[in-house]
Structure formats: structure tokens, C-alpha cells
Amino acid sequence: MTSTAREYFHTIYAASDDPWNFTTSSYEQRKYALTLDSLRRERYRNAFEPGCSIGVLSELLAPRCERLLATDIIPSALARAARRLEKHRNVVVEQRAIPEAWPNETFDLVVLSEVAYYFDAESLGDIVSLVVRSTDPGAHVVGVHWRGDTDYPLTGDGAHEVINAHIKLRQMVHHLEKEFVIDLWERVE
Ligand SMILES: C[S@@+](CC[C@H](N)C(=O)[O-])C[C@H]1O[C@@H](n2cnc3c(N)ncnc32)[C@H](O)[C@@H]1O
């Protein structure tokens, strides 16, 4: 399996508007706060959050970015994200799948939050190469993932190992808890 079947996400969004309880879970709120805390710059020029779901993290990222591109593959989730983010005129919400519809832009922040472990190591390695190709030196890449057991192709720790292995990414922040891991890497020359 190279990536989690798209049908899986269609099925879970058909059963719930907020399948991971992003809007109500105190665990998610705390994790989001720590994710924002890991950012090493007050403002970013152009940020990218693939796999934005219903846009709860995107809404918290929006005030830190001149522009934020938030994408997902599921139209119903994107419709909710667009409603949530309506007041943030700097956020663009688009239906795009990674890796095939990777945007042709240069970002100074890429946020991979609870999305990297849906790919196997080789596919994620290709995605990380796209991240590196669409960033300049000095850009930041944030990874945030659940560390528990899943039936996804990679564990959270495994996904972070793949990202960490890229020679052009230098780890700047490493926050480890029993449940989740947050890393921030800087894109180097
Ligand atoms: C667990 S949610 C993460 C939401 C958000 N990043 C957060 O942390 O709050 C994962 C999302 O990734 C999306 N997704 C899965 N595969 C994708 C792909 N190939 N391209 C873009 N989005 C994808 C799913 O539809 C789902 O909404």
C-alpha cells in the first residue's frame, strides 16, 4: 500500500462532519496550541497546509501568515473549512490531492499535521522532496502526528523519521509526548 485509500476518507466524512473531533477535543486544542508555539517566526509570507480537513488548525495558522493555502481531497470537509475561514481573506481553500496536485508555488511554511502517516515511506519521501523543492533556504516545515497504534502505512514516529532523513531539512524543534510528536525543521542550503 503506497497511501491510505481515498475511499477511507470519503467513508469517515460521510459518517461525521468532524471525524477526529477537532472542534471539541481538549487534546486537539492543546496539540494545536503547542503546534503554534513551535513556530519560530511570528509571521510567514506564504504557508501551505495539505490535508486541512475542516480547517480548525488553518484558522489558528491564518493570523500568523500573509497567505495560507489550505487543501484537502474531500469536498464536504473543504466546504466546512471554507465557511470557517470565510473571514480570513488571506486563506485560500482548494481541493487538491498530494502528491499529484502539489502547488507550483514557493512556501516559507509547510504544515504536515496528521497527514504524513497516510503514505508509505517511499511516497512520503517523494512528498518531502516536493516540500524541499517548493521552499527556499530558511523556510520552516512543521510535522505533528499521533504516536499511537494505527493501521496507516506509517506510524507518527516513522513519518517523522522519513521527514528528518531529508538532507536539506535540519531539525530545530523536537517536542515528544506519549501521544504525539511535533517537529519543526528548517530548510537549509
Ligand atoms: C486527520 S486529518 C488532518 C487535519 C488537519 N491537518 C489537522 O491536523 O487538524 C487528515 C486529512 O488529510 C486528508 N487527506 C488524506 N489524503 C490526502 C491527500 N492525498 N491529499 C490531500 N489531503 C489528504 C483527509 O481527507 C483528511 O481530511
The ligand as a MOL file (V3000), in Angstrom:
LIG
                    3D

  0  0  0     0  0            999 V3000
M  V30 BEGIN CTAB
M  V30 COUNTS 27 29 0 0 0
M  V30 BEGIN ATOM
M  V30 1 C -6.5070 13.7340 10.2680 0
M  V30 2 S -6.9500 14.9600 9.0880 0 CHG=1
M  V30 3 C -5.7900 16.2920 9.4710 0
M  V30 4 C -6.4290 17.6560 9.5660 0
M  V30 5 C -5.5530 18.8300 9.9250 0
M  V30 6 N -4.2930 18.8660 9.2090 0
M  V30 7 C -5.3260 18.8930 11.4220 0
M  V30 8 O -4.2820 18.4480 11.8990 0
M  V30 9 O -6.2050 19.3930 12.1240 0 CHG=-1
M  V30 10 C -6.2220 14.3050 7.6120 0
M  V30 11 C -6.8070 14.9200 6.3480 0
M  V30 12 O -5.9540 14.5940 5.2420 0
M  V30 13 C -6.7660 14.4760 4.1000 0
M  V30 14 N -6.0220 13.7370 3.0780 0
M  V30 15 C -5.7960 12.4060 3.0220 0
M  V30 16 N -5.0610 12.0830 1.9520 0
M  V30 17 C -4.8080 13.2450 1.2990 0
M  V30 18 C -4.1060 13.5700 0.0940 0
M  V30 19 N -3.5180 12.6330 -0.6330 0
M  V30 20 N -4.0550 14.8750 -0.2750 0
M  V30 21 C -4.6470 15.8430 0.4800 0
M  V30 22 N -5.3260 15.5940 1.6120 0
M  V30 23 C -5.4150 14.3040 2.0140 0
M  V30 24 C -8.0040 13.7690 4.6090 0
M  V30 25 O -9.1210 13.9480 3.7690 0
M  V30 26 C -8.1950 14.4250 5.9920 0
M  V30 27 O -9.1030 15.4910 5.9370 0
M  V30 END ATOM
M  V30 BEGIN BOND
M  V30 1 1 1 2
M  V30 2 1 2 3
M  V30 3 1 2 10
M  V30 4 1 3 4
M  V30 5 1 4 5
M  V30 6 1 5 6
M  V30 7 1 5 7
M  V30 8 2 7 8
M  V30 9 1 7 9
M  V30 10 1 10 11
M  V30 11 1 11 12
M  V30 12 1 11 26
M  V30 13 1 12 13
M  V30 14 1 13 14
M  V30 15 1 13 24
M  V30 16 1 14 15
M  V30 17 1 14 23
M  V30 18 2 15 16
M  V30 19 1 16 17
M  V30 20 1 17 18
M  V30 21 2 17 23
M  V30 22 1 18 19
M  V30 23 2 18 20
M  V30 24 1 20 21
M  V30 25 2 21 22
M  V30 26 1 22 23
M  V30 27 1 24 25
M  V30 28 1 24 26
M  V30 29 1 26 27
M  V30 END BOND
M  V30 END CTAB
M  END
